[in-house]
Amino acid sequence: MPGSLGEEVIRVHAQDHYVEIVTTAGWDLVMLKFSDCVEKLKPLEGVQCHRSRWVRLKHCRWISSCGSAYVCEMSNGDAVPVSRRRYALVREWLNRASRPT
């Protein structure tokens, strides 16, 4: 990850042969396979919410429905699509993260 972006990843989005990485410090496009990027992000608590999207759970505010689609509202105001297939998984992760330990 480019050093200028810091370490606080919010979300990742695949765009052709690039990956858009959004952090609290800004964003950048990096030439990297999305699957490799998701693998490198495993130490962070996050989830692939769509075939081309990954979100960091601590930055997810809530999930809402928009017609038949789902959207995850992020801490920076971005709305990230959540596939119907992965909705239950993301919701479960968010519920688990919000429970007191």
Backbone bond lengths (Angstrom), bond angles and torsions (degrees), N, CA, C in turn:
res aa  C-N    CA-C-N  psi(-1)  N-CA   C-N-CA  omega(-1)  CA-C   N-CA-C  phi
1 M - - - 1.445 - - 1.526 108.41 -
2 P 1.321 117.06 137.95 1.467 119.18 177.78 1.524 111.23 -57.13
3 G 1.326 117.13 132.83 1.449 122.40 -177.28 1.515 113.81 -58.80
4 S 1.323 117.39 -29.80 1.462 120.87 -178.55 1.530 112.81 -67.12
5 L 1.339 117.15 -16.40 1.461 121.09 -178.52 1.525 112.87 -86.97
6 G 1.291 117.43 -8.61 1.455 119.74 -178.74 1.516 111.26 73.95
7 E 1.312 116.64 -163.21 1.461 122.39 -175.57 1.525 113.73 -110.41
8 E 1.328 118.21 -9.97 1.467 121.66 -171.74 1.531 111.18 -89.63
9 V 1.337 116.23 83.11 1.462 122.73 -179.10 1.523 109.59 -73.46
10 I 1.342 116.37 134.55 1.464 122.16 176.17 1.527 110.26 -102.00
11 R 1.336 115.54 -49.79 1.465 119.66 -178.15 1.520 110.18 -156.90
12 V 1.333 115.56 163.75 1.463 122.93 179.55 1.523 107.06 -136.34
13 H 1.330 115.90 141.92 1.466 121.57 -177.32 1.520 109.38 -139.30
14 A 1.327 117.15 124.98 1.462 122.03 177.75 1.522 109.98 -76.39
15 Q 1.331 115.64 134.01 1.465 122.26 176.64 1.523 108.64 -138.19
16 D 1.320 116.25 99.22 1.468 122.45 -176.15 1.522 109.80 55.27
17 H 1.343 117.94 -119.21 1.464 121.56 -178.53 1.523 111.63 -94.16
18 Y 1.307 116.65 10.09 1.459 121.93 -178.53 1.517 110.60 -118.26
19 V 1.328 114.19 163.68 1.457 121.20 174.36 1.522 106.83 -126.47
20 E 1.325 115.72 126.35 1.456 120.63 175.06 1.527 107.18 -87.76
21 I 1.328 116.31 121.01 1.453 122.00 179.30 1.522 107.57 -108.85
22 V 1.327 116.38 123.63 1.465 122.13 179.83 1.527 107.57 -112.52
23 T 1.330 115.10 125.88 1.464 121.13 177.90 1.526 108.53 -124.71
24 T 1.312 116.04 178.93 1.461 119.88 177.46 1.524 111.28 -68.49
25 A 1.337 117.22 -17.57 1.464 121.28 -179.18 1.527 113.37 -95.09
26 G 1.331 118.32 -9.36 1.466 121.16 -178.63 1.514 111.05 146.84
27 W 1.327 116.15 -155.84 1.459 120.67 -179.25 1.524 109.84 -145.96
28 D 1.339 115.11 162.13 1.457 121.17 177.57 1.522 108.80 -158.26
29 L 1.335 115.83 156.79 1.462 121.75 173.22 1.518 107.60 -100.41
30 V 1.325 116.05 131.80 1.455 122.23 -178.60 1.515 107.86 -124.69
31 M 1.333 117.18 135.79 1.458 120.32 177.64 1.533 107.97 -78.94
32 L 1.327 115.00 104.38 1.454 121.42 -174.63 1.518 107.84 -164.02
33 K 1.331 116.36 144.21 1.465 119.34 174.88 1.524 108.61 -69.38
34 F 1.330 115.90 139.79 1.457 120.81 -178.97 1.525 110.91 -58.54
35 S 1.321 117.31 -42.64 1.475 120.17 -178.51 1.529 110.93 -62.94
36 D 1.333 117.74 -37.27 1.467 120.86 177.19 1.519 110.61 -66.78
37 C 1.323 116.49 -38.71 1.454 121.53 179.17 1.533 110.23 -64.33
38 V 1.320 117.31 -45.91 1.463 121.56 179.44 1.527 109.77 -61.39
39 E 1.309 116.92 -39.19 1.470 121.08 178.26 1.527 110.67 -62.56
40 K 1.333 117.21 -42.34 1.466 121.15 179.79 1.523 112.09 -68.71
41 L 1.326 117.05 -24.00 1.463 121.36 -179.14 1.532 113.02 -87.93
42 K 1.326 117.92 -0.38 1.465 120.97 -177.78 1.527 114.01 -54.03
43 P 1.338 120.02 -37.57 1.468 118.54 179.23 1.535 113.13 -62.55
44 L 1.321 117.25 -23.86 1.461 120.98 177.38 1.519 108.12 -84.65
45 E 1.307 117.49 147.12 1.453 119.68 -179.88 1.524 108.45 -81.86
46 G 1.318 115.10 102.44 1.452 121.37 -179.33 1.506 110.34 -152.11
47 V 1.333 115.28 177.87 1.455 119.95 -176.88 1.526 109.62 -149.23
48 Q 1.332 115.27 145.45 1.454 120.16 173.98 1.518 106.82 -81.42
49 C 1.326 116.04 110.60 1.458 121.26 -173.83 1.525 113.03 -95.01
50 H 1.311 116.32 -5.97 1.466 122.28 -176.40 1.524 105.29 -159.48
51 R 1.298 118.07 163.29 1.475 117.44 -177.43 1.518 112.89 -63.06
52 S 1.337 117.92 -22.38 1.463 120.52 -179.63 1.525 113.00 -121.23
53 R 1.341 117.58 15.23 1.474 120.78 -176.01 1.521 110.73 -134.10
54 W 1.327 114.83 142.15 1.464 123.26 174.07 1.516 106.87 -133.23
55 V 1.327 117.42 139.26 1.464 121.34 179.27 1.528 109.96 -128.76
56 R 1.307 115.08 147.65 1.461 121.07 174.23 1.521 107.18 -88.81
57 L 1.311 116.17 124.92 1.459 121.22 -171.01 1.517 113.73 -62.69
58 K 1.317 118.04 -34.33 1.465 118.31 -178.58 1.527 112.49 -69.01
59 H 1.343 117.32 -13.15 1.461 121.09 177.93 1.531 112.42 -101.73
60 C 1.343 117.78 0.19 1.467 121.52 177.02 1.523 108.70 -83.00
61 R 1.317 116.08 122.03 1.467 119.70 177.41 1.520 110.54 -83.27
62 W 1.325 116.71 -51.48 1.458 121.69 -179.76 1.515 109.63 -164.91
63 I 1.340 114.42 168.86 1.468 121.90 174.33 1.518 106.66 -116.37
64 S 1.314 115.92 134.36 1.457 119.88 176.90 1.523 109.17 -129.91
65 S 1.309 115.41 159.90 1.461 119.35 176.88 1.516 108.67 -96.99
66 C 1.300 113.55 144.93 1.462 121.59 179.22 1.529 105.48 -131.58
67 G 1.317 116.23 87.61 1.465 119.66 -172.06 1.517 108.15 72.18
68 S 1.321 116.72 -124.71 1.466 120.45 177.68 1.522 111.89 -95.35
69 A 1.335 117.16 4.09 1.465 121.49 -179.18 1.524 110.21 -106.14
70 Y 1.323 115.72 163.55 1.460 122.15 177.57 1.517 109.34 -120.19
71 V 1.326 115.14 148.03 1.463 121.58 -178.71 1.523 108.47 -135.70
72 C 1.317 116.26 137.41 1.457 122.21 176.43 1.527 107.66 -102.83
73 E 1.315 115.77 122.35 1.472 121.49 178.36 1.522 107.78 -86.79
74 M 1.344 115.75 124.75 1.461 120.92 -176.77 1.529 111.03 -96.90
75 S 1.325 116.25 165.22 1.467 122.03 -177.02 1.523 112.69 -63.09
76 N 1.335 117.85 -24.84 1.465 120.75 179.04 1.526 112.46 -91.99
77 G 1.346 117.04 5.66 1.461 121.12 178.72 1.510 114.85 94.06
78 D 1.330 118.56 -7.28 1.466 121.08 178.43 1.525 110.27 -68.95
79 A 1.318 115.54 145.44 1.458 122.27 175.06 1.526 107.35 -109.21
80 V 1.318 116.48 116.29 1.462 122.01 -175.84 1.520 108.93 -108.31
81 P 1.341 117.80 127.36 1.463 119.31 179.19 1.529 111.54 -65.65
82 V 1.316 115.31 143.20 1.460 123.05 175.69 1.516 106.06 -119.60
83 S 1.331 116.74 125.65 1.466 118.61 -179.18 1.521 110.22 -69.88
84 R 1.319 115.85 151.93 1.464 120.18 178.37 1.515 110.33 -60.37
85 R 1.321 116.07 -35.73 1.463 121.22 -179.49 1.520 111.90 -65.07
86 R 1.328 118.26 -32.86 1.471 122.07 -175.67 1.530 113.29 -103.57
87 Y 1.322 116.47 0.66 1.470 120.62 -178.02 1.531 112.29 -57.11
88 A 1.325 117.33 -48.71 1.467 120.93 -177.73 1.522 111.02 -61.29
89 L 1.321 117.05 -40.78 1.464 121.27 178.59 1.521 111.36 -62.50
90 V 1.319 117.52 -47.13 1.467 121.43 -179.48 1.520 109.99 -64.47
91 R 1.307 117.59 -44.28 1.464 121.26 178.91 1.527 110.95 -60.69
92 E 1.330 116.74 -42.67 1.466 121.06 178.30 1.532 110.94 -61.63
93 W 1.338 117.08 -44.27 1.467 121.51 177.99 1.525 110.56 -61.01
94 L 1.319 117.14 -43.70 1.467 120.18 -179.46 1.519 111.38 -66.70
95 N 1.316 117.55 -40.30 1.466 120.95 177.41 1.523 111.15 -62.99
96 R 1.326 115.77 -41.77 1.465 120.97 -179.76 1.537 109.81 -65.67
97 A 1.331 116.37 -40.45 1.465 120.92 -177.95 1.527 111.55 -69.80
98 S 1.328 117.84 -29.26 1.458 120.77 -176.59 1.529 113.31 -86.74
99 R 1.334 116.84 -11.45 1.468 120.80 179.30 1.522 110.03 -73.62
100 P 1.333 117.72 138.10 1.466 119.35 175.06 1.525 110.28 -69.85
101 T 1.328 116.75 145.01 1.465 120.31 -178.74 1.487 112.24 -96.87
